[in-house]
Amino acid sequence: MFISDPLLILLTIVLCLILINIFYSRNGNVVNNFPPGPKPLPIIGNLHTLNPKKLYQSLIEVSKQYGSIFTVHIGTQRMVILPFVPIFHILNKGYGMVFSNGENWKAMRRFTLSTLRDFGMGRKLIENKINEESDYLVEKIKSFKGKPFENTMIINGAVANIIVSILLGHRFEYHNPTFLRLMKLVNENVTLVGSPMVMLYNSFPSIMSWLPGAHKAVNQNAIEFLNYIKETFIGQRNDLDVNYQKDLIEAFLIKQQAEKDNNGSYFHNENLTMLVGNLFGAGTETTSTTLRWGILLMMKYPEIQKNVQNEIEKVIGLSQPQAEHRKMMPYTDAVIHETQRFGNILPLNLPRATTQDVNLRGYFLPKGTYVVPLLASVLRDKAHFERPDEFYPQHFLDSEGNFVKNEAFLPFSAGKRSCAGENLAKMELFLFFTRLLQNFTFQPPPGAVLDLTPVAGFTLSPMRLKICAVPRT
């Protein structure tokens, strides 16, 4: 019978492997001039000092003791944390592809960017798709007639349908059971992936595979998700027309046919499955989470909501919002940016490995060092934002009400590894947000308490709660 108590599992692992002295030789800060950090324990590293539900806050506290560049151990994996965005800029400017993951990553990124452009990203074609989807979203929300409803899967569905239309060439109805299941698998994994059991699994997959825990659910969800993509989205493509590519999957398969005699080609089904899965997840989670934060914050601060609606009435009126309206709507633009900053949706970016030796501010990072940008630290830094712990749109406005950029604001990361869908996400946020506030005033149900405490996972999402969308027309 398996042990079910996570604490007992952790203690069992430590007791069984405590005498493995190679831990220190492999993972201690033995490199000269390596960034300092708290001393790790065998096997678990620094996990005992980090709060998995508030990992980014734990790391900010570590930075106060060890400085802006420091080292932590997640299990046996040594990672260098870069809490300040300017340092991350230095690495990207100075070393170009220093964080890349080889030719496979480069080939997939080139294909993705090129194909997204071909299917309208950043152009009127994709703007029309977003506006069409916003019509479906508005009609769905109107069906609740101002009564309380939970908006997570509806907002997720609207955002997911944009990337689905690029991947598959069509959209899903919000109640489609397959669509709901795929989004549920993504949502569950985003929440579970930050758990201690998953962190330990990354260090000890062979041992942890025998133990129950969140890592089991993450693996099972991923297998189900990718198998469905492989069997349904990809496996049913037969007649391909090189002159008419309906969607990204067909574009990939046609490229695969063209390179079928190339044994070293990266255009194989395994890469396609992972690419589609990654685009579906990445193209849904962060944007939909930001929109849900936006709705929650508009309910929390009705005077800000009213200011946005006044600007919408002045610039757009009853017309369909267009991307070109954004430059004429500085207050709305500032509210969207402040929602991203305050929501802190992605406090920790994905780890990247250096592909060459790096000297950084007196420290030496040998090739293969894992580096993690801690974006959360700068988003709540008083040196960059006047009221870092408040929702304050004026962070992005000058004294005359004009929109101003802030170099510390990097919600999509930076450099060669920046988000491939950044332009798409920006357009989605503006068009969906303005369309929603054009049509509805968002209010909490009578007696409801609005809690801004985030739900921690890979992203920080707002708590699920019921909302009231009162029609404005």
Secondary structure as UniProt FT lines:
FT   HELIX           6..17
FT   TURN            18..19
FT   HELIX           22..27
FT   TURN            32..33
FT   TURN            42..44
FT   HELIX           47..49
FT   HELIX           52..54
FT   HELIX           55..66
FT   STRAND          70..74
FT   TURN            75..76
FT   STRAND          77..82
FT   HELIX           85..95
FT   TURN            98..99
FT   HELIX           103..118
FT   TURN            119..122
FT   HELIX           124..142
FT   TURN            143..146
FT   STRAND          149..150
FT   HELIX           152..168
FT   TURN            174..175
FT   HELIX           177..192
FT   TURN            193..194
FT   HELIX           196..203
FT   HELIX           205..208
FT   TURN            209..210
FT   HELIX           214..228
FT   HELIX           229..234
FT   TURN            235..236
FT   TURN            242..243
FT   HELIX           248..258
FT   TURN            259..261
FT   TURN            263..264
FT   HELIX           269..282
FT   TURN            283..284
FT   HELIX           285..300
FT   HELIX           302..315
FT   TURN            316..318
FT   HELIX           323..328
FT   HELIX           330..343
FT   STRAND          352..353
FT   STRAND          358..360
FT   TURN            361..362
FT   STRAND          363..365
FT   TURN            367..368
FT   STRAND          370..374
FT   HELIX           375..379
FT   TURN            382..384
FT   TURN            388..389
FT   HELIX           393..396
FT   TURN            399..400
FT   TURN            407..408
FT   TURN            411..412
FT   HELIX           415..417
FT   TURN            420..421
FT   HELIX           422..439
FT   STRAND          440..443
FT   TURN            446..447
FT   STRAND          455..456
FT   STRAND          460..461
FT   STRAND          466..471
//
